[in-house]
Amino acid sequence: MSRLRRALAVAGVLLPLAAGAADPPKQAADPSKQGWSYDLWEHLMSPFCPGRTLLDCTSSQAAELRTWIAEQEKAGVPRAEVEKELYKEFGDVILQAPKAQGFGLAAYVIPALALVAGGGLVVVFLRRQVANAPPPGPPVALADPELERRIDEEMQR
């Protein structure tokens, strides 16, 4: 049982690391993409193009909103204040993931519970497979005694 726990612990550590390695961080090549406004465009959902980030939305309203965010950054307004203003105006629509409170907490708890339950099912299944496995039988002898003798001679060399 301790081997199985160690294997599950190692898998729990390595899988998120592997997922992070598969998605390298984006490097901004354009100097205009260095500020927090560009990062905000990437991480906010567009209230004008459902399912798209503010950066990917092609509507003129999204372009105006991106311009407004960039102007706020140039004016020295803190990012948190801009985010607060946007959330106040557009609500949960601009969030890529629900807040971890109230009903939105279910989006984080349910997958975690499903993962734990699935892991438990795998452990139960593997234990039953090991318990029900037939015992190993005696080694199978080769049919030809001469062949066995020659193999024994080769093994001794």
C-alpha positions, -999 to +999 in steps of 0.1 A: +000+000+000+028+024+007+041+020-028+007+030-042+005+060-020+040+071-030+032+066-067+000+087-063+018+114-045+045+115-072+019+116-099+001+144-080+033+165-080+045+157-115+013+161-135+008+198-127+045+204-134+043+186-168+012+207-176+031+239-169+060+228-190+038+220-219+024+256-219+054+279-219+048+315-208+041+340-236+068+365-243+058+399-255+079+409-285+062+443-289+073+470-264+036+482-263+028+447-248+050+452-217+026+469-193-002+455-172-029+467-196-019+441-222-019+414-195-053+426-185-066+424-221-054+387-222-070+378-189-104+395-191-133+381-211-149+405-235-184+416-226-189+423-263-177+390-278-190+360-258-163+333-253-134+356-263-108+375-243-108+413-246-076+410-266-092+386-292-125+404-295-127+423-328-157+446-320-152+484-319-165+485-283-138+461-272-112+483-290-125+513-271-123+494-238-087+483-245-079+519-253-095+531-220-075+505-201-042+515-217-050+552-210-056+543-173-022+526-172-005+556-187-023+579-163-008+559-134-040+544-121-033+511-103-043+479-120-065+468-090-085+500-093-091+495-130-101+459-125-125+469-097-141+495-120-145+470-148-160+444-125-184+471-112-195+479-147-196+445-163-199+420-134-190+384-136-191+385-174-155+396-176-141+369-154-124+339-171-131+317-140-157+321-114-148+336-080-141+310-053-170+321-032-207+313-031-220+292-060-187+298-079-169+277-053-186+247-067-165+251-099-135+244-078-148+219-053-167+195-076-138+187-098-116+181-068-141+158-053-145+139-086-107+135-088-105+121-052-135+098-059-120+086-091-086+080-074-104+060-047-122+039-074-088+032-091-073+021-058-102-002-050-101-017-085-064-023-083-066-039-049-093-063-061-073-072-092-042-080-070-063-100-045-081-120-072-049-127-093-042-164-096-010-176-078+020-181-101+023-217-113+054-238-115+079-229-142+073-245-175+099-271-186+111-272-221+099-302-241+133-313-253+158-325-226+187-320-251+177-284-256+176-278-219+211-293-215+225-270-242+208-239-226+223-249-192+258-252-207+254-217-224+242-202-192+272-215-173+297-199-197 
